[in-house]
């Protein structure tokens, strides 16, 4: 009698104790991330060069954008890959890439001075879009305020980069290209606003 239940027990045990595939970690292939963070003892701008100070606040990401890679098949359907993960949070990637882009932008310098205009950035997309086109999508909500809290810039910057192939590595490469493009656009816009000021 007991032997009759043995196959059912083994089947249930296999479902309960099955081993899931190990997660795989990825990093966007980004020139801005690879440029690294310059040290504080790097030489200052040459004498006679006019630069505008900007204070980059900590970049925030929406709660949905964590270490698991997000896929999107439409404007209303999102999901998370089970085994595909970022090696850091998307907000951390954006923070470092934006610091690099702001340093590289002529006429700008990063500052910790609380009187410098404050740049606030929220990451609202860091997604692999599956349809209608297979692209990596990065979108940032950017706000620049002066020391009196006057609005200098309020804008959403977004860009897509085509993904060549169906692998997670191809998606990470495209995400890096999209990240580089969007942070460069933000740096240019910030420099223009501070020059006008």
ZABAKE-473404 format. One record per residue: z, y, x of N, C-alpha, C in turn; residue number from 1; residue in three letters. Coordinates in nm, 2 decimals. Each point is the difference from the previous one (the first is absolute). Example, Ala and Ser with C-alpha at 12.3 -4.5 7.8 and 13.67 -1.06 7.14 Angstrom:
<pts>
{pt {0.78,-0.57,1.32},{0.00,0.12,-0.09},{0.00,0.12,0.09},1,'ALA'}
{pt {-0.07,0.11,-0.04},{0.00,0.11,0.09},{0.08,0.11,-0.08},2,'SER'}
</pts>
This chain:
<pts>
{pt {0.00,-0.12,0.08},{0.00,0.12,-0.08},{0.00,0.13,0.09},1,'UNK'}
{pt {0.08,0.00,0.10},{0.01,0.12,0.09},{-0.13,0.02,0.07},2,'UNK'}
{pt {-0.07,-0.11,0.04},{-0.12,0.02,0.07},{-0.11,0.07,-0.08},3,'UNK'}
{pt {0.01,0.00,-0.12},{-0.10,0.06,-0.09},{0.01,0.15,0.01},4,'UNK'}
{pt {0.12,0.06,0.03},{0.02,0.14,0.01},{-0.02,0.05,0.14},5,'UNK'}
{pt {-0.01,-0.09,0.10},{-0.02,0.04,0.14},{-0.13,0.09,0.02},6,'UNK'}
{pt {-0.11,-0.03,-0.05},{-0.12,0.08,0.02},{0.02,0.15,-0.06},7,'UNK'}
{pt {0.06,0.00,-0.11},{0.03,0.14,-0.06},{0.09,0.08,0.09},8,'UNK'}
{pt {0.11,-0.07,0.04},{0.09,0.07,0.09},{-0.06,0.05,0.13},9,'UNK'}
{pt {-0.09,-0.09,0.06},{-0.07,0.04,0.12},{-0.09,0.12,-0.02},10,'UNK'}
{pt {-0.07,0.00,-0.11},{-0.09,0.11,-0.04},{0.08,0.13,-0.01},11,'UNK'}
{pt {0.11,0.00,-0.07},{0.08,0.12,-0.02},{0.06,0.04,0.13},12,'UNK'}
{pt {0.05,-0.09,0.08},{0.05,0.04,0.13},{-0.10,0.07,0.09},13,'UNK'}
{pt {-0.13,-0.05,-0.01},{-0.11,0.06,0.08},{-0.02,0.14,-0.05},14,'UNK'}
{pt {0.01,0.03,-0.13},{-0.02,0.14,-0.05},{0.11,0.09,0.04},15,'UNK'}
{pt {0.12,-0.05,0.00},{0.12,0.08,0.03},{0.01,0.03,0.15},16,'UNK'}
{pt {-0.02,-0.10,0.08},{0.02,0.01,0.14},{-0.13,0.02,0.09},17,'UNK'}
{pt {-0.10,0.04,-0.07},{-0.13,0.02,0.08},{0.02,0.12,0.09},18,'UNK'}
{pt {-0.08,-0.01,0.11},{0.00,0.10,0.10},{-0.11,0.10,-0.02},19,'UNK'}
{pt {0.03,0.13,-0.02},{-0.10,0.10,-0.02},{-0.05,0.04,0.14},20,'UNK'}
{pt {-0.13,0.04,0.00},{-0.06,0.04,0.13},{0.08,0.12,0.05},21,'UNK'}
{pt {0.01,0.01,0.13},{0.07,0.11,0.07},{-0.08,0.13,-0.02},22,'UNK'}
{pt {0.08,0.11,-0.01},{-0.07,0.13,-0.02},{-0.07,0.03,0.13},23,'UNK'}
{pt {-0.11,0.08,-0.01},{-0.08,0.05,0.12},{0.02,0.15,0.00},24,'UNK'}
{pt {0.02,0.06,0.11},{0.02,0.14,0.01},{-0.12,0.07,0.06},25,'UNK'}
{pt {-0.03,0.12,-0.05},{-0.12,0.08,0.05},{0.04,0.14,0.03},26,'UNK'}
{pt {-0.08,0.07,0.08},{0.02,0.14,0.03},{-0.14,0.07,-0.01},27,'UNK'}
{pt {-0.01,0.11,-0.07},{-0.12,0.07,0.00},{-0.06,0.03,0.14},28,'UNK'}
{pt {-0.13,-0.02,0.01},{-0.06,0.04,0.13},{-0.04,0.14,0.00},29,'UNK'}
{pt {0.09,0.09,0.05},{-0.01,0.14,-0.01},{0.01,0.07,0.13},30,'UNK'}
{pt {-0.10,0.09,0.03},{0.00,0.07,0.12},{0.12,0.10,0.01},31,'UNK'}
{pt {0.04,0.05,-0.12},{0.12,0.09,0.00},{0.12,-0.07,0.03},32,'UNK'}
{pt {0.02,-0.13,-0.04},{0.12,-0.07,0.03},{-0.01,-0.05,0.15},33,'UNK'}
{pt {-0.11,-0.03,0.05},{-0.02,-0.04,0.14},{0.03,0.11,0.09},34,'UNK'}
{pt {-0.03,0.13,-0.04},{0.02,0.11,0.08},{0.15,0.01,0.05},35,'UNK'}
{pt {0.09,-0.05,-0.09},{0.14,0.01,0.03},{0.06,0.13,-0.02},36,'UNK'}
{pt {0.13,0.01,0.01},{0.07,0.12,-0.02},{0.02,0.07,0.14},37,'UNK'}
{pt {-0.04,0.12,0.01},{0.02,0.07,0.13},{0.15,0.03,0.02},38,'UNK'}
{pt {0.03,0.00,0.13},{0.14,0.02,0.03},{0.03,0.15,-0.01},39,'UNK'}
{pt {0.13,0.03,-0.01},{0.04,0.14,-0.01},{-0.02,0.08,0.12},40,'UNK'}
{pt {-0.01,-0.07,0.12},{-0.02,0.07,0.13},{-0.15,0.02,0.03},41,'UNK'}
{pt {-0.09,-0.03,-0.09},{-0.14,0.03,0.02},{-0.02,0.15,0.02},42,'UNK'}
{pt {-0.10,0.03,0.08},{-0.01,0.15,0.03},{-0.03,0.08,-0.13},43,'UNK'}
{pt {0.05,0.12,0.00},{-0.02,0.08,-0.12},{-0.14,0.05,0.00},44,'UNK'}
{pt {-0.04,0.07,-0.11},{-0.14,0.05,-0.01},{-0.02,0.11,0.11},45,'UNK'}
{pt {-0.12,0.02,0.05},{-0.02,0.10,0.10},{0.04,0.14,-0.04},46,'UNK'}
{pt {0.04,0.08,0.09},{0.04,0.14,-0.04},{-0.12,0.07,-0.06},47,'UNK'}
{pt {0.03,0.08,-0.10},{-0.10,0.08,-0.07},{-0.06,-0.08,-0.12},48,'UNK'}
{pt {0.04,-0.13,-0.01},{-0.05,-0.08,-0.11},{0.09,0.02,-0.12},49,'UNK'}
{pt {-0.06,0.04,-0.11},{0.08,0.02,-0.12},{0.01,-0.12,-0.08},50,'UNK'}
{pt {0.12,-0.05,-0.03},{0.02,-0.11,-0.08},{0.10,0.03,-0.12},51,'UNK'}
{pt {-0.02,-0.07,-0.11},{0.08,0.01,-0.11},{0.10,-0.12,-0.01},52,'UNK'}
{pt {0.12,0.03,-0.02},{0.10,-0.11,-0.01},{0.00,-0.06,-0.14},53,'UNK'}
{pt {0.02,-0.13,-0.01},{0.01,-0.07,-0.12},{0.11,-0.11,0.02},54,'UNK'}
{pt {0.08,-0.02,-0.11},{0.11,-0.10,0.01},{-0.04,-0.11,-0.10},55,'UNK'}
{pt {-0.03,-0.12,0.06},{-0.03,-0.11,-0.08},{0.13,-0.07,-0.04},56,'UNK'}
{pt {0.02,-0.01,-0.14},{0.11,-0.07,-0.05},{-0.03,-0.15,0.00},57,'UNK'}
{pt {0.10,-0.08,-0.03},{-0.01,-0.14,0.00},{-0.10,-0.04,-0.11},58,'UNK'}
{pt {-0.10,-0.08,0.03},{-0.10,-0.04,-0.10},{0.06,-0.10,-0.09},59,'UNK'}
{pt {-0.02,0.01,-0.13},{0.05,-0.10,-0.10},{-0.12,-0.08,-0.06},60,'UNK'}
{pt {0.03,-0.12,-0.04},{-0.09,-0.08,-0.07},{0.05,-0.04,-0.13},61,'UNK'}
{pt {-0.09,-0.02,-0.09},{0.04,-0.05,-0.14},{0.07,-0.13,0.02},62,'UNK'}
{pt {0.10,-0.03,-0.09},{0.07,-0.13,0.02},{-0.08,-0.12,0.00},63,'UNK'}
{pt {-0.12,0.00,-0.06},{-0.09,-0.11,-0.01},{-0.06,-0.03,0.14},64,'UNK'}
{pt {-0.01,0.10,0.08},{-0.07,-0.01,0.13},{0.11,-0.04,0.11},65,'UNK'}
{pt {0.02,-0.13,0.01},{0.10,-0.05,0.09},{-0.08,-0.08,0.11},66,'UNK'}
{pt {0.06,-0.11,0.05},{-0.06,-0.07,0.10},{-0.11,-0.10,-0.05},67,'UNK'}
{pt {0.01,-0.05,-0.12},{-0.11,-0.08,-0.05},{-0.12,0.08,-0.03},68,'UNK'}
{pt {-0.12,-0.05,0.04},{-0.12,0.07,-0.02},{-0.04,0.01,-0.14},69,'UNK'}
{pt {-0.04,0.12,-0.05},{-0.04,0.02,-0.14},{-0.15,-0.02,-0.02},70,'UNK'}
{pt {-0.04,-0.07,-0.10},{-0.14,-0.01,-0.04},{-0.01,0.07,-0.14},71,'UNK'}
{pt {-0.12,0.05,-0.02},{-0.03,0.07,-0.13},{-0.13,-0.04,-0.05},72,'UNK'}
{pt {-0.02,-0.04,-0.12},{-0.13,-0.04,-0.05},{-0.05,0.10,-0.10},73,'UNK'}
{pt {0.08,0.10,-0.04},{-0.05,0.10,-0.09},{0.11,0.12,0.01},74,'UNK'}
{pt {-0.02,0.10,-0.07},{0.09,0.11,0.00},{0.14,-0.03,-0.06},75,'UNK'}
{pt {0.00,-0.12,-0.08},{0.12,-0.03,-0.07},{0.06,-0.14,0.04},76,'UNK'}
{pt {-0.07,-0.08,0.08},{0.05,-0.13,0.04},{0.03,-0.01,0.15},77,'UNK'}
{pt {0.12,-0.02,0.04},{0.05,-0.01,0.13},{0.07,-0.13,0.02},78,'UNK'}
{pt {0.01,-0.04,0.13},{0.07,-0.12,0.03},{0.04,0.00,0.14},79,'UNK'}
{pt {0.08,-0.10,0.04},{0.05,-0.01,0.14},{-0.05,-0.14,0.05},80,'UNK'}
{pt {-0.05,0.00,0.13},{-0.03,-0.13,0.06},{0.13,-0.07,0.03},81,'UNK'}
{pt {0.00,-0.13,-0.01},{0.12,-0.07,0.02},{0.03,-0.02,0.15},82,'UNK'}
{pt {-0.10,-0.03,0.08},{0.02,-0.02,0.15},{-0.05,0.11,0.09},83,'UNK'}
{pt {-0.07,0.10,-0.05},{-0.05,0.11,0.08},{0.10,0.11,0.00},84,'UNK'}
{pt {0.04,0.04,0.12},{0.10,0.11,0.01},{-0.03,0.10,0.11},85,'UNK'}
{pt {0.04,0.12,-0.02},{-0.01,0.10,0.10},{0.11,-0.02,0.10},86,'UNK'}
{pt {-0.02,0.02,0.13},{0.11,-0.02,0.09},{0.10,0.12,-0.01},87,'UNK'}
{pt {-0.03,0.11,-0.06},{0.09,0.11,-0.03},{-0.04,0.05,-0.14},88,'UNK'}
{pt {0.09,0.09,-0.05},{-0.03,0.06,-0.13},{-0.12,0.10,0.01},89,'UNK'}
{pt {-0.09,0.00,-0.10},{-0.11,0.10,0.01},{0.04,0.14,0.03},90,'UNK'}
{pt {0.12,0.05,-0.06},{0.05,0.13,0.03},{0.02,0.02,0.15},91,'UNK'}
{pt {0.04,-0.10,0.07},{0.03,0.01,0.15},{-0.14,0.02,0.07},92,'UNK'}
{pt {-0.10,-0.08,-0.04},{-0.13,0.02,0.06},{-0.05,0.14,-0.02},93,'UNK'}
{pt {0.01,0.05,-0.13},{-0.05,0.14,-0.03},{0.08,0.10,0.08},94,'UNK'}
{pt {0.13,-0.01,0.01},{0.08,0.09,0.08},{-0.05,0.01,0.14},95,'UNK'}
{pt {-0.02,-0.11,0.07},{-0.04,0.00,0.14},{-0.14,0.05,0.02},96,'UNK'}
{pt {-0.09,-0.04,-0.09},{-0.14,0.04,0.01},{-0.01,0.15,-0.03},97,'UNK'}
{pt {0.08,0.05,-0.10},{0.00,0.15,-0.03},{0.05,0.08,0.12},98,'UNK'}
{pt {0.11,-0.05,0.06},{0.06,0.07,0.12},{-0.11,0.02,0.10},99,'UNK'}
{pt {-0.07,-0.11,0.03},{-0.11,0.00,0.10},{-0.11,0.09,-0.04},100,'UNK'}
{pt {-0.04,0.00,-0.13},{-0.11,0.09,-0.04},{0.04,0.15,0.00},101,'UNK'}
{pt {0.12,0.03,-0.03},{0.05,0.14,0.00},{0.01,0.05,0.15},102,'UNK'}
{pt {0.04,-0.09,0.09},{0.01,0.04,0.14},{-0.14,0.02,0.06},103,'UNK'}
{pt {-0.10,-0.07,-0.05},{-0.14,0.01,0.05},{-0.07,0.11,-0.06},104,'UNK'}
{pt {0.05,0.06,-0.11},{-0.08,0.11,-0.07},{0.02,0.13,0.08},105,'UNK'}
{pt {-0.11,0.06,0.04},{0.02,0.13,0.07},{0.07,0.10,-0.09},106,'UNK'}
{pt {0.09,0.08,0.07},{0.07,0.11,-0.07},{0.12,-0.05,-0.07},107,'UNK'}
{pt {0.04,-0.13,0.00},{0.12,-0.05,-0.06},{0.09,-0.05,0.10},108,'UNK'}
{pt {0.13,0.01,-0.03},{0.10,-0.07,0.08},{0.11,-0.05,-0.09},109,'UNK'}
{pt {0.05,-0.12,0.03},{0.11,-0.05,-0.08},{0.13,0.06,0.05},110,'UNK'}
{pt {0.09,0.03,-0.10},{0.12,0.07,0.03},{0.12,-0.06,-0.08},111,'UNK'}
{pt {0.12,0.02,0.05},{0.12,-0.04,-0.08},{0.07,0.12,-0.05},112,'UNK'}
{pt {-0.06,0.12,0.02},{0.06,0.12,-0.05},{0.00,0.01,-0.15},113,'UNK'}
{pt {0.11,0.02,-0.06},{0.01,0.00,-0.15},{-0.07,0.12,-0.06},114,'UNK'}
{pt {-0.03,0.10,0.08},{-0.08,0.11,-0.05},{-0.15,-0.02,0.00},115,'UNK'}
{pt {-0.04,-0.11,0.07},{-0.15,-0.03,0.00},{-0.04,-0.06,-0.14},116,'UNK'}
{pt {-0.12,0.03,-0.04},{-0.04,-0.06,-0.13},{0.02,-0.15,0.00},117,'UNK'}
{pt {0.04,-0.05,-0.11},{0.04,-0.14,-0.02},{-0.12,-0.08,-0.06},118,'UNK'}
{pt {-0.04,-0.11,0.06},{-0.10,-0.08,-0.06},{0.06,-0.13,-0.05},119,'UNK'}
{pt {-0.02,-0.02,-0.13},{0.06,-0.12,-0.07},{-0.12,-0.08,-0.04},120,'UNK'}
{pt {0.01,-0.14,0.03},{-0.11,-0.09,-0.03},{0.05,-0.12,-0.07},121,'UNK'}
{pt {-0.06,-0.04,-0.11},{0.03,-0.12,-0.08},{-0.12,-0.09,0.01},122,'UNK'}
{pt {0.02,-0.13,0.03},{-0.11,-0.09,0.00},{-0.01,-0.06,-0.14},123,'UNK'}
{pt {-0.11,0.02,-0.06},{-0.01,-0.06,-0.14},{-0.11,-0.11,-0.01},124,'UNK'}
{pt {-0.07,-0.02,0.11},{-0.09,-0.12,0.00},{-0.02,-0.04,0.15},125,'UNK'}
{pt {0.01,-0.13,0.02},{-0.02,-0.07,0.12},{-0.05,-0.14,-0.04},126,'UNK'}
{pt {-0.11,0.00,-0.07},{-0.05,-0.12,-0.07},{-0.13,-0.06,0.05},127,'UNK'}
{pt {-0.01,-0.13,-0.02},{-0.13,-0.07,0.01},{-0.06,0.00,-0.14},128,'UNK'}
{pt {-0.10,0.07,-0.02},{-0.07,0.01,-0.13},{-0.11,-0.11,0.00},129,'UNK'}
{pt {0.01,-0.09,-0.10},{-0.09,-0.11,-0.01},{-0.13,0.03,-0.08},130,'UNK'}
{pt {0.01,0.09,-0.10},{-0.12,0.02,-0.08},{0.01,0.15,-0.05},131,'UNK'}
{pt {-0.11,0.06,-0.02},{-0.13,-0.04,0.00},{-0.06,-0.02,0.14},132,'UNK'}
{pt {0.06,0.08,0.10},{-0.04,-0.02,0.14},{0.12,-0.05,0.08},133,'UNK'}
{pt {-0.02,-0.08,0.10},{0.11,-0.05,0.08},{0.03,0.10,0.11},134,'UNK'}
{pt {0.10,0.08,-0.02},{0.04,0.11,0.09},{0.15,0.00,0.03},135,'UNK'}
{pt {0.03,0.06,0.11},{0.14,0.04,0.03},{0.02,0.14,-0.05},136,'UNK'}
{pt {0.11,0.02,-0.08},{0.02,0.14,-0.06},{0.14,0.05,0.05},137,'UNK'}
{pt {-0.01,0.12,0.05},{0.13,0.07,0.04},{0.00,0.14,-0.08},138,'UNK'}
{pt {0.11,0.03,-0.06},{0.02,0.13,-0.07},{0.13,0.05,0.03},139,'UNK'}
{pt {0.00,0.13,0.03},{0.12,0.08,0.04},{0.02,0.12,-0.09},140,'UNK'}
{pt {0.12,0.02,-0.06},{0.03,0.13,-0.07},{0.07,0.09,0.10},141,'UNK'}
{pt {-0.06,0.11,0.03},{0.04,0.09,0.11},{0.05,0.13,-0.06},142,'UNK'}
{pt {0.11,0.05,0.05},{0.06,0.13,-0.04},{0.05,0.07,0.12},143,'UNK'}
{pt {-0.05,0.13,0.02},{0.04,0.08,0.11},{0.07,0.13,-0.06},144,'UNK'}
{pt {0.12,0.02,0.04},{0.08,0.11,-0.04},{0.05,0.08,0.12},145,'UNK'}
{pt {0.00,0.14,-0.02},{0.06,0.08,0.11},{0.15,0.00,-0.01},146,'UNK'}
{pt {0.07,0.08,0.09},{0.15,-0.01,0.00},{0.06,0.07,-0.12},147,'UNK'}
{pt {-0.08,0.07,-0.08},{0.05,0.05,-0.13},{-0.04,-0.08,-0.12},148,'UNK'}
{pt {-0.05,-0.13,0.03},{-0.04,-0.09,-0.10},{-0.12,0.04,-0.08},149,'UNK'}
{pt {-0.08,0.09,0.06},{-0.13,0.04,-0.07},{-0.10,-0.11,0.03},150,'UNK'}
{pt {-0.08,-0.03,-0.10},{-0.10,-0.10,0.02},{-0.12,0.05,0.08},151,'UNK'}
{pt {-0.03,-0.07,0.10},{-0.12,0.03,0.09},{-0.11,-0.10,-0.03},152,'UNK'}
{pt {0.04,-0.13,-0.04},{-0.10,-0.10,-0.02},{0.06,-0.11,-0.09},153,'UNK'}
{pt {-0.07,-0.04,-0.10},{0.04,-0.11,-0.09},{-0.13,-0.07,-0.03},154,'UNK'}
{pt {-0.01,-0.12,0.05},{-0.13,-0.07,-0.02},{0.01,-0.15,0.03},155,'UNK'}
{pt {-0.08,-0.08,-0.07},{-0.01,-0.14,0.03},{-0.12,-0.03,0.09},156,'UNK'}
{pt {0.02,-0.06,0.11},{-0.11,-0.04,0.09},{-0.01,-0.15,-0.01},157,'UNK'}
{pt {-0.13,-0.05,-0.02},{-0.02,-0.14,-0.01},{-0.14,-0.03,0.06},158,'UNK'}
{pt {0.00,-0.12,0.05},{-0.13,-0.05,0.06},{0.00,-0.15,-0.01},159,'UNK'}
{pt {-0.13,-0.05,0.00},{-0.02,-0.14,0.00},{-0.09,-0.04,0.12},160,'UNK'}
{pt {0.02,-0.12,0.05},{-0.08,-0.05,0.11},{-0.04,-0.14,-0.04},161,'UNK'}
{pt {-0.13,-0.03,0.01},{-0.05,-0.13,-0.04},{0.06,-0.11,0.09},162,'UNK'}
{pt {0.02,-0.12,-0.07},{0.06,-0.11,0.07},{-0.12,-0.10,0.02},163,'UNK'}
{pt {-0.03,-0.03,0.13},{-0.11,-0.09,0.03},{0.06,-0.14,0.01},164,'UNK'}
{pt {-0.01,-0.08,-0.11},{0.05,-0.13,0.00},{0.11,-0.02,-0.09},165,'UNK'}
{pt {0.04,-0.13,-0.01},{0.11,-0.04,-0.10},{0.13,-0.04,0.07},166,'UNK'}
{pt {0.01,0.03,0.13},{0.12,-0.03,0.07},{0.11,0.11,0.00},167,'UNK'}
{pt {0.12,-0.04,0.02},{0.11,0.10,0.00},{-0.02,0.09,0.13},168,'UNK'}
{pt {-0.05,-0.06,0.10},{-0.02,0.08,0.12},{-0.11,0.11,-0.02},169,'UNK'}
{pt {-0.10,-0.03,-0.07},{-0.10,0.10,-0.04},{0.06,0.11,-0.08},170,'UNK'}
{pt {0.09,-0.04,-0.09},{0.06,0.10,-0.09},{0.09,0.09,0.09},171,'UNK'}
{pt {0.07,-0.05,0.10},{0.09,0.08,0.08},{-0.08,0.09,0.09},172,'UNK'}
{pt {-0.12,-0.04,0.05},{-0.08,0.09,0.07},{-0.05,0.11,-0.08},173,'UNK'}
{pt {-0.04,-0.03,-0.12},{-0.05,0.11,-0.09},{0.11,0.09,-0.04},174,'UNK'}
{pt {0.12,-0.05,-0.02},{0.12,0.08,-0.03},{0.03,0.10,0.11},175,'UNK'}
{pt {-0.02,-0.04,0.12},{0.02,0.09,0.11},{-0.10,0.11,0.00},176,'UNK'}
{pt {-0.13,-0.03,-0.03},{-0.10,0.11,0.00},{0.03,0.10,-0.12},177,'UNK'}
{pt {0.04,-0.05,-0.11},{0.04,0.08,-0.11},{0.12,0.09,0.03},178,'UNK'}
{pt {0.09,-0.06,0.07},{0.12,0.08,0.04},{-0.03,0.11,0.10},179,'UNK'}
{pt {-0.09,-0.03,0.10},{-0.04,0.10,0.09},{-0.07,0.11,-0.06},180,'UNK'}
{pt {-0.09,-0.03,-0.10},{-0.08,0.11,-0.07},{0.09,0.09,-0.08},181,'UNK'}
{pt {0.10,-0.06,-0.08},{0.08,0.08,-0.09},{0.10,0.08,0.08},182,'UNK'}
{pt {0.06,-0.05,0.11},{0.09,0.09,0.07},{-0.07,0.11,0.08},183,'UNK'}
{pt {-0.12,-0.02,0.04},{-0.08,0.10,0.06},{-0.03,0.11,-0.10},184,'UNK'}
{pt {-0.04,-0.03,-0.12},{-0.02,0.09,-0.11},{0.12,0.09,-0.03},185,'UNK'}
{pt {0.12,-0.07,0.00},{0.12,0.07,-0.03},{0.03,0.10,0.12},186,'UNK'}
{pt {-0.02,-0.04,0.12},{0.03,0.09,0.11},{-0.09,0.12,0.00},187,'UNK'}
{pt {-0.13,-0.02,-0.03},{-0.09,0.12,-0.01},{0.04,0.09,-0.11},188,'UNK'}
{pt {0.04,-0.05,-0.12},{0.04,0.08,-0.11},{0.12,0.08,0.03},189,'UNK'}
{pt {0.10,-0.06,0.07},{0.13,0.07,0.03},{-0.04,0.11,0.10},190,'UNK'}
{pt {-0.08,-0.03,0.10},{-0.03,0.10,0.10},{-0.07,0.12,-0.06},191,'UNK'}
{pt {-0.09,-0.03,-0.10},{-0.07,0.11,-0.07},{0.09,0.09,-0.08},192,'UNK'}
{pt {0.10,-0.07,-0.07},{0.09,0.08,-0.08},{0.09,0.09,0.09},193,'UNK'}
{pt {0.04,-0.06,0.11},{0.10,0.08,0.09},{-0.08,0.11,0.08},194,'UNK'}
{pt {-0.13,-0.02,0.02},{-0.08,0.11,0.06},{-0.01,0.12,-0.10},195,'UNK'}
{pt {-0.03,-0.04,-0.12},{-0.01,0.11,-0.11},{0.13,0.08,-0.01},196,'UNK'}
{pt {0.11,-0.07,0.01},{0.13,0.06,-0.01},{0.02,0.09,0.11},197,'UNK'}
</pts>
